[in-house]
Amino acid sequence: MSTDPAQNDTPSVILVTGLSGSGKSIALHVLEDVGYYCIDNLPVSLFDALVRDITVNPTKARSPFAIGIDARNPGTELDRLPGMIKRLRDHGVDCEVVFLDAEDAILIQRFSETRRRHPLTDDGTTLEQAIKLERELLEPLLDLARLKIDTSRTTLHELRELIRARVAERESGEMSIMLQSFGFKHGVPRNADFVFDARCLPNPHWHPDLRPLTGKDAEVAAFLGDDLQVKSMLSHICDFLTHWIPCFEREGRSYLTVAVGCTGGQHRSVFLIENIAKFLTSQGRQVVTSHRELP
């Protein structure tokens, strides 16, 4: 798979947006490193001029672009973006919206640790109020986003790898599928398209020799792989995805996130995600795996 976007003849534009403190700058840096022409905090009026330039002559457009647009634009300006994106797509331009988000408590913690000022705070607006206002202003962009990334529990290194794997290295026209294991006791991933619950399956946690291991270890894989319930759930999930992924592709979806959870996110969900990944990879799918609760 080529990681050089310049080798793709189809013009492409990626809009990187989301909450302040969620990692937008990191995402843009990753895309810049792999050859995207990046512009941060672009006013919507200038994006409109870029749209006109690309749609007039797509073959001569400097491509690909990665554009950072956020709530520093007036809300009335942000409302114009859906029409601009539709114009790009109608002219054959691969235009994607990547929305980065995080829990309010995490955003507050990040601003407190870095001592940065939120762009919407002032003498009469607290940080909490600014975050709430920002969410309201960005609602039109959230609705447009085909890829939503919650960075609440994501390290800088993990976010870089995620952007590289799901965005920078995605072949044009190919769907990028994220498979994520998680523990229900730590909360359900907010951006998953499908969530499967594996808590009904036999739990290796109750076996002292398996408890310190994970679903990636051979002993746990042997324990779960021999169980008929586990085999049945794995088969049903794979059949479900085989049936429905093409339906999403026909609707023009470029990204899909599938999450499997168990109680702690260490054994059953990890085992299932690893095996679902093997199955989809054997079908020629572009797959990225993430085990949220594993170190």
Summary of the structure (lengths in Angstrom):
residues: 295
radius of gyration: 20.7
end to end distance: 28.0
largest distance: 66.1
contacts: 942
relative contact order: 0.14
helix: 46%
strand: 18%
